Amino acid sequence: MFEVVSAVLAVLLLLALRRLWAHRRAAELLHVAIERNRPLLREDLPGAAGVHWEQLASDVNDLVEDVRRLQKLRTGQLAQLEATLGSLQEAVLIVDSENTILLANKALQAIFPDAKNILNQRLERVLHSAAFLKYVSAVRESASAQPVREIEFAEGKKTVWVEVTGTIIPPLDAQRSPWALFVLHDITNLKKLEMVRKEFVANVSHELRTPLSVIKGYVETLVDGHTEMPLEDRERFLRTIQRHTERLNSLLEDLLTLSRLESINPGLRRETVNFSELLSAVMDDFRARPAAEGFHLESRVDAAIGPLLIDPLKITQVLENLIENALKYTPKGSHISVEARLGEKQVEVSVSDDGPGIPEADLPHIFERFYRVDKGRSREKGGTGLGLSIVKHIVQLHQGRVWVESRLGKGTAFFFTLPQRATAEVKSN
């Protein structure tokens, strides 16, 4: 009798274990089906799972089918949106309620080239701007279109300025939270131009204020006390007024020159020029000037340099500005040399001196408008701070380049190039 009871219990235990294994196996299959979004076949279920498991599997398959249908609908509509928005010049960004990026057209990726594979990523991991995240939150809270905002983004080592507007749009799945759509316009270049404009206006104002203040002060003194003022003082005051008036005139002339050079039509008048003759005339003119007394002026031109197709007046202005700089900032007795050499593809001209040189920290800025190495000394010498900027623009208009090399105590050399193809064009003509 005991053996029969033991056998029955063993069979029941085996049946229970088999049923437990079947339920566990069925649960694993259901979990995989839901996780991977794929149907569960009835034949995959263990036979001992039972009718309830079969009903559950049928419900899961219905759920999977609904999810697949919604995903297909969403994917298709997103693809349609992307096709519609992809050709727009303005950057477009769509994010869901969790700030997951659902759509970003090519224009957006052009603004942020460092952002790779941004779809389905969190917004804050791709676009680095606390101000933009606050703007996104404001759009969601208001549930309406927000006014245009200018927002700064950190793009690697660069700063990107973008004009942004955003609004709420309904999701493709009505049961989900609304999405947010943003249109971005890159205004980085406009910001840079605005900064240049502000800096330019500030510099011009400063440069004009100094001589005008001096002139105003001296004129007021002359008006109030000219009858009692000694003749020598009046002459000294008038000479000072004349000197600062000439400085103002030089500044305005240089500003007008820069304005013409930066315009759409800078007015280059190219003609066939013998560069050796042009340089010889410039050097003769400087040797005759009182300011060049005590200096050693030399020039050398490679005999292989033929006629060049250039604007002789503007290239003369380049040479004059560079030679005048050398005369102003080197002591009496210095050597100033102008050389022209023929390279493989260009004619290279240098204006060098053996003066005090320029600090290395100033070299990258030397061609900027109003930049001075020694501001006080430059004004004493009558410089406007625009001469080297004019040089750069004229050389670039001739498709050349300009640079400077200098060492403190060893002197300075300015170089500029003129394309050798100018010689070839002259020969072909």
Buried (B, 14 or more C-beta within 10 A) or exposed (E): EEEEEEEEEEEEEEEEEEBEEBBEBBEEBBEEBBEEEEEBEEEBBBEBBBEEBEEBBEEBBEEBEEEEEBEEEBEEEBEEBBEEBBEEEBBBBBBBEEBBBBBBBBBBBEBBEEBEEBEEBEBEEBBBBEEBBEBBEEBBEEEEEBEEBEBBBEBEEEEBBBBBBBBBEEBBEEEEEBBBBBBBBBBBEEBEEEEEEEEBEEBBEEBBEEBEEBBEEBEEBBEEEEEEBEEEBBEEBEEBBEEBBEBBEBBEEBBEBBEEBEEEEBEEEBEBBBBBEBBEEBBEBBEEEEEBEEBEBEBEBBEEBBBBBBBBEBBBBBBBBBBBBBBBBBEEEBBBBBBBBBEEEBBBBBBBBBBBBBEEEBBEEBBBBBBBBBEEEBBEBEBBBBBBBBBBBBBEBBEBBBBBBBEEEEBBBBBBBBBBBBBEBBEEE
